[in-house]
């Protein structure tokens, strides 16, 4: 990496509002020439200076030092009061480590609402630590099949591209259903700041020089948001140039998906400032592997069914029993025994809480939670921690094996139960869902090969790809 592009030793820091989205950024940086690490807790400056990569990019480049770091968070599932308690301390720690850019990372499907995952509120907190004359908002990620056109968000499923308020999953999301595809209208429910649009025609220079046009937006509406259209990869490269050209000497605040990093690194590559490293070789077929899924997304369901069609073992986790203090330990013991039996027979155990969004267990679990007076957040936490405990016991008894965790919140809780404090990218498998290497103070989990994926990431053969250590089309 050319030091001339850096004002600081660390080019970029970020906070991911959910866990799997955080690994998406990690992958985008590492595979495009900026060695990076993802921490589960906000690190101290000394930790950043002493951190060394184990594999992946570090092995290819010969450099074990990182040029970017992130913190995997959970603010997407928090209400504003919880954010007030959680985020300031994290932002303060990140601010203490000088970087050129700080990115508040959100999902490319803009999962948010006034009461849960409020992006506007989180940004207000971030602005206290990273003051900005304007807030760039880059949501689209064409390489992930997410597109913003004239301010409206679209997402592709298989061969069909849906406006997000008509998307088969996001329009029916159980916590943050998308009822409006115009991101300015959606975000207006979360912020009082002015929202402006840098549309695709502006990016392409049809209104004159793009930088001059952007500066006119910034000068007329101070400290407001500027939403960028992102239909193509070329749009992202233009955005990368604009972000770098308007960068100040202090840390610049950015908000958006991993499209932020894609925009920056691909423009820098285009200018010859950084080089994309050689293709990372996969680690080969795993001797043993286990999957635990807390996601009810259709994509995860199809991945489980595909593995079952290959003869691997699906094991339903009784989430009602996991919510019960009386039955939880017995259910965990049963799940561990079932998984170990499958591993002994050469199978990949597939532990799952639901088979798609219409699974009857979702309603049953919600009713059980209501009877116990549990909020949705408390319910998710109990179940995810139980999944972590199951996985910890399996590894303790079976030894190190390759692990897949499906579901953003599930991934965060499971990683903490395993005592993982940082991750680095080992190799790409599917966009936004790489195979990683874990850093842990517990030798049992240090060096663990683990993939943490969002519900919709990867094709139906994703789990098989992780098993074989390479993409299977």
ZAMARGU-4260 file (C-alpha; in steps of 0.2 Angstrom, whole numbers, plus 5000, padded with zeros to 4 digits):
<rodrens>
0) 5000/5000/5000 | 5007/5017/4995 | 5010/5027/5011 | 5007/5043/5001 | 4988/5040/5001
5) 4988/5040/5020 | 4988/5055/5032 | 4988/5042/5046 | 4995/5025/5049 | 4978/5017/5048
10) 4968/5022/5033 | 4951/5017/5039 | 4941/5012/5054 | 4923/5006/5055 | 4909/5000/5066
15) 4897/4987/5059 | 4879/4988/5065 | 4878/4969/5064 | 4891/4955/5064 | 4890/4948/5047
20) 4889/4965/5038 | 4906/4968/5047 | 4914/4953/5039 | 4908/4959/5023 | 4918/4975/5025
25) 4933/4965/5031 | 4933/4955/5015 | 4931/4970/5004 | 4946/4978/5011 | 4958/4963/5013
30) 4955/4956/4996 | 4958/4973/4988 | 4974/4977/4995 | 4971/4985/5012 | 4976/4972/5026
35) 4962/4973/5039 | 4956/4965/5055 | 4939/4964/5063 | 4938/4966/5082 | 4923/4961/5093
40) 4927/4974/5106 | 4933/4992/5102 | 4952/4990/5103 | 4965/5001/5112 | 4978/5009/5101
45) 4992/4998/5108 | 4981/4982/5102 | 4981/4989/5084 | 5000/4993/5084 | 5004/4975/5091
50) 4991/4965/5081 | 4998/4953/5068 | 4989/4944/5054 | 4990/4925/5054 | 4985/4920/5036
55) 4976/4926/5020 | 4982/4943/5015 | 4996/4943/5028 | 5003/4927/5021 | 5002/4933/5003
60) 5010/4950/5006 | 5023/4946/5019 | 5016/4960/5029 | 5007/4956/5046 | 5002/4974/5050
65) 4985/4980/5047 | 4980/4996/5038 | 4962/4996/5043 | 4951/4989/5057 | 4933/4987/5062
70) 4922/4984/5077 | 4908/4971/5075 | 4892/4978/5083 | 4874/4975/5086 | 4866/4992/5085
75) 4855/4986/5070 | 4845/4977/5084 | 4845/4991/5097 | 4833/5005/5101 | 4839/5023/5103
80) 4841/5022/5122 | 4851/5006/5120 | 4862/5015/5107 | 4864/5029/5119 | 4872/5017/5131
85) 4882/5007/5119 | 4889/5018/5105 | 4897/5033/5113 | 4910/5022/5122 | 4914/5013/5107
90) 4915/5028/5096 | 4927/5037/5109 | 4939/5022/5108 | 4939/5022/5089 | 4942/5040/5089
95) 4957/5039/5099 | 4966/5029/5085 | 4969/5042/5071 | 4962/5036/5054 | 4958/5045/5038
100) 4940/5038/5037 | 4928/5032/5050 | 4914/5022/5042 | 4897/5018/5051 | 4893/5002/5042
105) 4875/4998/5039 | 4866/4984/5029 | 4865/4986/5010 | 4846/4982/5013 | 4845/4998/5024
110) 4838/4987/5039 | 4832/5001/5051 | 4817/5009/5059 | 4813/5023/5071 | 4813/5011/5086
115) 4825/4998/5080 | 4842/5000/5072 | 4839/5019/5069 | 4852/5025/5057 | 4849/5043/5060
120) 4851/5042/5078 | 4867/5032/5077 | 4874/5045/5065 | 4870/5059/5077 | 4880/5050/5091
125) 4894/5047/5078 | 4895/5066/5073 | 4899/5070/5091 | 4916/5061/5089 | 4918/5063/5070
130) 4912/5080/5065 | 4907/5082/5047 | 4902/5096/5035 | 4891/5083/5027 | 4887/5065/5029
135) 4890/5054/5013 | 4877/5040/5012 | 4883/5026/5000 | 4871/5011/5002 | 4871/5002/4985
140) 4883/4988/4982 | 4881/4982/4964 | 4893/4967/4967 | 4880/4961/4980 | 4865/4964/4969
145) 4860/4980/4978 | 4857/4995/4968 | 4851/5013/4972 | 4843/5022/4957 | 4836/5040/4959
150) 4836/5037/4978 | 4827/5021/4977 | 4834/5004/4984 | 4833/4988/4974 | 4839/4971/4977
155) 4841/4956/4966 | 4835/4938/4970 | 4840/4925/4958 | 4835/4933/4941 | 4823/4946/4947
160) 4827/4963/4954 | 4814/4970/4967 | 4811/4987/4973 | 4815/4985/4992 | 4797/4988/4997
165) 4792/4974/4986 | 4806/4962/4990 | 4800/4945/4996 | 4810/4945/5012 | 4814/4964/5016
170) 4796/4970/5014 | 4791/4956/5027 | 4805/4958/5038 | 4799/4953/5056 | 4808/4968/5064
175) 4811/4981/5051 | 4800/4978/5036 | 4804/4990/5022 | 4788/4999/5017 | 4797/5013/5007
180) 4810/5011/4994 | 4815/5029/4993 | 4829/5030/5005 | 4826/5049/5008 | 4808/5046/5014
185) 4813/5031/5024 | 4828/5040/5033 | 4817/5055/5036 | 4808/5045/5049 | 4824/5044/5058
190) 4833/5061/5056 | 4828/5079/5055 | 4844/5083/5044 | 4842/5088/5026 | 4843/5074/5014
195) 4850/5077/4996 | 4853/5066/4981 | 4868/5064/4970 | 4860/5055/4957 | 4867/5044/4943
200) 4866/5059/4930 | 4876/5070/4942 | 4889/5056/4945 | 4891/5054/4926 | 4893/5073/4923
205) 4877/5077/4915 | 4875/5092/4927 | 4893/5098/4925 | 4908/5092/4934 | 4903/5080/4948
210) 4915/5087/4961 | 4908/5104/4958 | 4890/5098/4959 | 4894/5089/4975 | 4902/5104/4983
215) 4887/5114/4978 | 4876/5102/4988 | 4887/5103/5003 | 4888/5122/5003 | 4870/5125/5002
220) 4864/5112/5015 | 4877/5111/5029 | 4879/5095/5039 | 4865/5086/5029 | 4866/5069/5021
225) 4870/5067/5003 | 4864/5050/4996 | 4873/5043/4981 | 4865/5033/4967 | 4875/5017/4964
230) 4869/5007/4949 | 4885/5001/4942 | 4903/4998/4948 | 4909/5013/4938 | 4897/5024/4949
235) 4906/5017/4964 | 4923/5022/4957 | 4917/5039/4954 | 4911/5040/4972 | 4928/5034/4978
240) 4936/5048/4969 | 4924/5061/4976 | 4926/5055/4994 | 4945/5056/4993 | 4945/5073/4984
245) 4933/5080/4997 | 4943/5072/5012 | 4950/5084/5025 | 4965/5082/5036 | 4954/5075/5050
250) 4944/5059/5050 | 4930/5059/5038 | 4914/5051/5043 | 4906/5040/5030 | 4889/5030/5031
255) 4884/5015/5021 | 4886/4998/5016 | 4903/4989/5011 | 4900/4999/4995 | 4910/5013/5004
260) 4926/5002/5005 | 4923/4996/4987 | 4922/5014/4981 | 4938/5019/4990 | 4949/5004/4986
265) 4944/5002/4968 | 4947/5020/4964 | 4964/5019/4973 | 4968/5004/4962 | 4963/5013/4946
270) 4975/5027/4951 | 4989/5014/4955 | 4990/5019/4973 | 4987/5002/4979 | 4988/4985/4971
275) 4975/4971/4972 | 4984/4956/4979 | 4985/4939/4971 | 4971/4927/4972 | 4970/4919/4989
280) 4971/4900/4988 | 4958/4891/4998 | 4963/4880/5013 | 4956/4864/5005 | 4943/4851/5011
285) 4939/4852/5030 | 4941/4836/5040 | 4926/4840/5050 | 4913/4854/5049 | 4898/4860/5058
290) 4884/4873/5054 | 4873/4882/5066 | 4860/4893/5059 | 4849/4906/5068 | 4843/4914/5051
295) 4825/4911/5045 | 4830/4918/5028 | 4824/4908/5012 | 4842/4908/5006 | 4848/4899/5022
300) 4834/4887/5021 | 4839/4882/5003 | 4857/4880/5009 | 4852/4868/5023 | 4841/4858/5011
305) 4854/4856/4998 | 4867/4849/5011 | 4853/4837/5017 | 4851/4831/4999 | 4870/4827/4999
310) 4867/4816/5014 | 4871/4828/5028 | 4861/4829/5044 | 4849/4842/5048 | 4846/4845/5067
315) 4831/4856/5072 | 4835/4866/5088 | 4819/4867/5099 | 4819/4886/5102 | 4804/4885/5114
320) 4814/4873/5125 | 4830/4884/5123 | 4819/4899/5131 | 4815/4888/5146 | 4827/4888/5160
325) 4819/4871/5165 | 4822/4862/5148 | 4837/4872/5141 | 4852/4862/5148 | 4843/4846/5142
330) 4840/4852/5125 | 4858/4859/5123 | 4865/4841/5129 | 4854/4833/5116 | 4860/4844/5102
335) 4878/4842/5106 | 4876/4823/5106 | 4867/4823/5090 | 4880/4834/5081 | 4894/4823/5088
340) 4886/4808/5082 | 4885/4815/5065 | 4903/4821/5064 | 4908/4803/5070 | 4899/4797/5054
345) 4908/4809/5043 | 4893/4820/5041 | 4891/4839/5043 | 4878/4843/5057 | 4867/4857/5052
350) 4859/4864/5067 | 4845/4876/5063 | 4831/4886/5072 | 4819/4888/5058 | 4818/4882/5040
355) 4813/4898/5031 | 4802/4913/5036 | 4786/4903/5036 | 4792/4889/5049 | 4779/4886/5062
360) 4793/4887/5075 | 4794/4906/5073 | 4776/4908/5079 | 4778/4895/5093 | 4794/4904/5099
365) 4786/4921/5099 | 4771/4914/5109 | 4783/4906/5122 | 4793/4922/5123 | 4777/4932/5126
370) 4772/4920/5140 | 4788/4923/5148 | 4788/4942/5146 | 4803/4942/5135 | 4806/4956/5122
375) 4812/4951/5104 | 4829/4956/5108 | 4830/4946/5124 | 4823/4931/5115 | 4836/4932/5101
380) 4850/4934/5114 | 4845/4918/5124 | 4843/4907/5108 | 4859/4914/5101 | 4869/4911/5117
385) 4863/4894/5118 | 4869/4891/5100 | 4886/4897/5105 | 4886/4885/5120 | 4881/4871/5109
390) 4895/4875/5097 | 4908/4877/5111 | 4904/4860/5118 | 4905/4852/5100 | 4922/4860/5097
395) 4928/4855/5115 | 4924/4837/5112 | 4927/4835/5093 | 4942/4846/5092 | 4945/4860/5080
400) 4934/4860/5065 | 4928/4872/5052 | 4913/4882/5057 | 4898/4891/5048 | 4887/4902/5058
405) 4872/4909/5048 | 4863/4925/5054 | 4869/4942/5059 | 4864/4943/5078 | 4868/4924/5080
410) 4886/4926/5073 | 4889/4940/5086 | 4884/4930/5101 | 4892/4914/5095 | 4909/4922/5093
415) 4908/4930/5110 | 4904/4913/5118 | 4919/4906/5109 | 4930/4920/5116 | 4935/4926/5099
420) 4942/4944/5100 | 4946/4947/5082 | 4944/4940/5064 | 4954/4941/5048 | 4949/4935/5030
425) 4956/4918/5025 | 4948/4917/5008 | 4933/4922/4998 | 4919/4910/4996 | 4904/4921/4992
430) 4902/4940/4991 | 4900/4947/5009 | 4903/4930/5017 | 4921/4925/5017 | 4930/4911/5027
435) 4939/4919/5041 | 4952/4915/5054 | 4949/4918/5072 | 4960/4926/5085 | 4956/4920/5103
440) 4966/4920/5119 | 4959/4902/5121 | 4971/4890/5111 | 4956/4879/5108 | 4948/4892/5097
445) 4963/4902/5091 | 4966/4899/5073 | 4948/4892/5071 | 4942/4893/5053 | 4925/4901/5054
450) 4912/4908/5041 | 4899/4921/5048 | 4886/4924/5035 | 4870/4934/5033 | 4854/4925/5030
455) 4853/4929/5011 | 4872/4928/5007 | 4879/4914/4996 | 4871/4902/4983 | 4863/4886/4988
460) 4880/4877/4988 | 4887/4889/5000 | 4889/4877/5015 | 4897/4864/5002 | 4909/4878/4997
465) 4915/4881/5014 | 4917/4862/5017 | 4928/4861/5002 | 4937/4878/5005 | 4933/4885/4988
470) 4918/4892/4978 | 4906/4879/4971 | 4895/4886/4957
</rodrens>
